[in-house]
Amino acid sequence: MIRVMSDFEIRTLRTDEHRAASDLFRGSLHVPPSDDADWERAARAYQPGGTIGAFDPDLIGTARSFDAELTVPGGARLPMAGVTGVGVRADRTRRGVLRALMTTQLEDFAARGVVFANLLASEAVIYGRFGYGLAARNRTYGVDRHRARLRPDLPSSGRVELLDVDAAVAELPGVYERIPHRPGMMTRPEVVWRQYENHLRRSTDPVRAVVHHGPDGPDGFATYVVSGLHQHPWTKTLDVGDMFAATPAAFAGLWRFLLGVDLVDRVVAGARAMDEPIELLLADHRQSAVDRIGDDHWVRIVDVPRALAARAYGPGEPVVVEVTDPVLPGNAGRYRVTAGGAERTDAPAALTLDAATLAMAYFGTWRPSALAAAGRIVVRDAAAAEAADTLFATRQPAWSGTYF
């Protein structure tokens, strides 16, 4: 793939150019380049043909992606591209390089039949310009290990097995495949697991992993590090990096283990689902405190007709929505959304919104009436916004829990 702009060229990178793209991206984040050992592991997280670069004549910007599937409300899984490694050289920013990279990438996704693009944003003001919307949020919370007690009526369940990094790298992908997917969760292809492996192996603090074994086999896992070991006086924190549970019993079993780890003062679970029920496990819910509410994943709907047709809807009255999309104009148009599905229509629109706002409503994270009140949706029928609230509502908050 080659695209010639007025003063630079965009093309797909060869495998031997991936390290230069990595160095450029890390430089844009003010991070030193990878050393040889780190790059040997990191290189395996690059999907062949998934990285593009802008040249003038040297590399001045880059973006990469990998293929996966994303779960939408109702349980369908649709093709997704995970977007990462986006950076522009400092002396070429604000000159159209980023826009050209993002537009080229989205057009390629559309041509390949990708329905969603998905990313984590370093800054919240960047990607809305390209149709990405904040589709899910998360919360980070901490639990006082010395004072927190699980409720005595919680049933005991299964057993927990402690793994070192080598065993975790081998076993965790299989456990993750057994986890039921809520809206916003994605499959983890091999390139994502290779990135997780690189993160685990380069950690300066010892990494541990635990797998919960239920009656039907492995049904949950968590990875963690303990920090603060070299500070005096000691204030030691167990940071949970990755945790999934297939059942409530597995979730309780993992927390029973985490709260039982000795020489720890506080357990911090970062970027967790908004409805994760830690408070309901504790005899005193005040021993868990929310540290912050943050962004989870930003989603770009690449194929609006297919996305709208694939998700499940609530029992609301039909609503006609008009979508505007200057980046991918094939998405633009009016869609009739009903409890039974969605399809294109020529009927007058009751609500008008752009692609980024549609992504925010699509996963149920933001109510259409709230988006309308904030000026994100143009309302032509006052009853339509409330009807859309019911149609787009979800039983569970969207959450991914996968970082790349």
Secondary structure, DSSP 4 states (H G I P E B T S, - for coil): -EEE-SS-EEEEPPGGGHHHHHHHHHHHTT-PPP-HHHHHHHGGGSPTT-EEEEESSSEEEEEEEEEEEEE-TTS-EEEEEEEEEEEE-GGGTTSSHHHHHHHHHHHHHHHHT--EEEE--SSTTSGGGGTEEE--EEEEEEEETTT--B-TTSPP-SEEEEE-HHHHHHHHHHHHHTSPPPTT-B---HHHHHHHHHHHHH-SSPEEEEEEEETTEEEEEEEEEEE-TTSSS---EEEEEEEEESSHHHHHHHHHHHTT-SS-SEEEEEEEETT--HHHHBSSGGGEEEEEEEE--EEEES-HHHHHHHS---SPPPEEEEEE-SSSGGG-EEEEEETTEEEE--SPPSEEEEHHHHHHHHTTSS-HHHHHHTTSSEESSHHHHHHHHHHH--SS--------
